[in-house]
């Protein structure tokens, strides 16, 4: 094995009483692709943030080329050749690609655009990137932004690149392209660290896998000797079988009929264009697409939070197909007062679904606090419900009055999903229901959704992990820039086909 | 030892977040900071005036509670501040930045003064309730305008309410000139000093009893309103996130307007209290910056009624005490502002030390 590029010894980081990293020791060799694997919240990102100068370690040492170093800022990290591409891109929207490239580098040098573009081109040719140096960031797709971020770190002379969950926002095809670029970088002698929790990607791209669990270092394994079940066991600390159930649909009844749904934003641009679908009881209806393709608007339009263009229609069927209720143009309260049992788990859990500063009890009464004629609130029933959800879903919280924003992401989601399911919905909408959750909680959520499905609830599941959607959903609607690219059978379609539908017409537009 | 942690290049001091400090410890931290502030002020005054710190604080205490008259003046000031803070609490809890308390107080004050001047023949049991209602309506109207614009067009309420203050000040100047008494003095003078019409009556021989009673009633009302009513629940949700409020099916615009009406009304009543229960006159300084000070009171108390009363007491005490120091030690008024500023600064700083702690660079262990 070649020499070490970086070496971490006993690194620890605490946030208040939370231990993000607990005495982690790890060697990173020159010219390897190392996957850093772990569940959400296992401390992968905070460990890498200490290498890239965002956080300062509370304990421990970092060695670069065998010498102890002290990384106090990203500048220090770059001086050592360490560059990181964060999950949330750090780009200036109104600047072009090349302007973003030189941001923060030696301001005394005169601005020579020609030279910069030349250098940019050299990097692109060397590794196989495609980017337009004069394109503004706000015009870029997520994948282009990511490319720019990677080029930025290379331009600044990084020899060790850290990529934080680079594939989370990419389509299968874009992921392929990214991986080929990573392999080119490896050939060039660069060291690449990929933070991820997707096992098949780890197996595909990496040379070695380092595994973290609950902030602690579990071990390192050569990818060639690893397989999915072994990695899962190391990651979870126990043997688990991960299967998502997909019960057959029984007793199909029409619940929701969306016809020609169009939504526009404040500037009159289309968010959604002519979306039509029917939703039946007892099915899980998936919605796939690149993020920001209209998923949020679609769910909000059904929930009465998003105004729709006239001509759109969303009909809700209570018992039979003759008894339709139009939902367009109604406020969420009006929809509720009509007796429509519509539950909604929004993407923004603490900014929309829950009130972060309130405890579980108060959050339980968020939707029916105004029941009863009294001027005062009644906290007895919400209190009972909160206690029941805490017990049934194992919500870890110091108390029912503890502000929910202090809970971990998984517990926050359990509170939200628990409340929405307790309303006994006929239609249940979930947006990115497992984003940021650890594996166990994710499977708890899938199980809860399947229980609802068996009870005859019609479920809309907006997701981002196509592998999961293909296992869970009965049908999948693919959104592409606000338009419906097709409704497919979840049992028959492949990931690659969905990936193409997600981006398909976008490429056609580029050709024009 | 080679594994010795080498830290000479580490930053000298770092800020680390900490959560969940127990309540008792928080109280201790806050009290410590007030004490440190008092010591710092003591040394400062000592440096300027060469009075020793202990006698400085004796003077302060005497200035605030030296005799019955001073005590009641301090209590009156405290009630005034507390009432305004109570009025601001629902707006700020909703994250509606009502910087316009000054204006709302002045409008309430103008209406009260007007009633006193034109309706002095009315019996007290008619006049006082009428003044109460009208000044509340005036304050509410003054707050309604920014609320409507915010609800409808999402205008910035901070600037809007602030600007409304200047309009109110100009209106006050106009009425002061209009009601000038005696002519040419450019002041209104004590209104109805003969028959005391529209003045708060003495109750149990106490001139300021009604001020105290009125404020306490509002304090209790606000406590219950914010904690146990549906309106209070709505205010918390909107203050947390308008998206959540919309998601829960609340009518955000209506809640915003309703809450600002309440906030403005209480500030208007504070203006009524300032005129009828304290100065018995109206001038552009009737509000006297209390509308701004009360913002600090409301935020420091996190909108809790009892805490708002306590902090008002502290500020009222500091005000009277510092004025006394200034006059005894032949310093001007700015000295008292300085002292209050220093103490408030320390109170705010204590919040930082409750939420964060500092980690200093470890000393290098010997032998390396």
Interface residues (C-beta under 8 A of the other chain):
Chain A: X9 X10 X14 X15 X16 X17 X56 X58 X59 X60 X61 X68 X70 X72 X303 X305 X331 X332 X333 X336 X344 X346 X348 X350 X351 X352 X353 X354 X355 X356 X357 X358 X362 X365 X366 X367 X369 X370 X375 X376 X377 X406
Chain B: X3 X5 X6 X7 X9 X10 X11 X14 X16 X17 X18 X19 X20 X228 X229 X230 X231 X232 X233 X234 X236 X237 X240 X241 X243 X244 X246 X247 X248 X249 X250 X251 X359
